[in-house]
Amino acid sequence: MRTSLSALFVVLASALAFAATATGAGSSTAAIPGCAKDGLDLLNDGQLTIGADNPAFPPWFGGAPKKPWKVSDPRSGRGYESAVAYAVAGQLGFAKSQVQWVYVPFTRSFRPGSKPFDFYVTQVSYTPERDRVVDFSSSYYFVNQAVVGLKGKPIARARSIRALADYKLGAQLGTTSYDYIVKYIRPSSDPLAFDTNDLAVQALKNGQIDGIVVDLPTAFYVTAVQVPNGKIVGQLPVRGSKERFGLVFQQGNSLKACVDKALARLWRNGTIKSLQRTWLARVAGAPELS
């Protein structure tokens, strides 16, 4: 099933009118008990510093890119993760002008040590191993992995995990996508690991691999924009506990407790579901592999 580039832009364009209120920043919501802004454990007083990877890809981020950001601009409030971040900021009492974004590569976000951000948001999945050296918020998105191949190639006809084992697969190094290949698909040839998802996509286009594994919303972006003849082969079934994305904190930062309360509010009042309908509405259409 191929989703056209024009369809992607229609979805994004239709969401723009919603974006101004969807961020939640600067709202007049009641303060979270025990989370007064001047008492938060912040990198810089009076400012919420949020880390993100660069390039910042749709549908997680949106808006025309402005330096230093490539592809999309997290500062826009557009795209699911940008909107969630601003909604959390709003719950904590921060106006949009009080939010600062910084570039931090994905794999550095969950390494041990001090962090140049208050929290980080770029599709970082919780794992017990990562949680030993950083802290994670509660979930803001529950994840399904997916396989992307090329139209007309044999892998495009695969309908099960077992059928994928005969193909050369790849994913970004250090991701749960790569872990899924190794632990559950167990292909007959060693999968390839790439420093960035862009490199994995290029390897697919070059024929170095038959398929890449990414989270499902990213799979729609890959097939709509990055790989013109790409096809979502299918969603991969959940194995083990349900995978979730969480905001990442330096270990021991008390800000996490307040962000968890903010996220709980956003789930309860329907904001999270509304943001998912706005920015991730298309992800329900991919076939499921057995």
Secondary structure, 3 states (H helix, E strand, C coil): CCCCHHHHHHHHHHHHHHHHHHCCCCCCCCCCCCCCHHHCCCCECCEEEEEECCCCCCCCCCCCCCCCCCCCCHHHCCCHHHHHHHHHHHHCCCCHHHEEEEECCHHHHCCCCCCCCCEECCCCECCHHHHCCEEEEEEEEECCEEEEEECCCHHHHCCCHHHHCCCCEEEECCCHHHHHHHHHHCCCCCCEEECCHHHHHHHHHHCCCCEEEEEHHHHHHHHHHHCCCEEEEEECCCCCCCCEEEEEEECCCCHHHHHHHHHHHHHHCCHHHHHHHHHCHHHHHCCECC
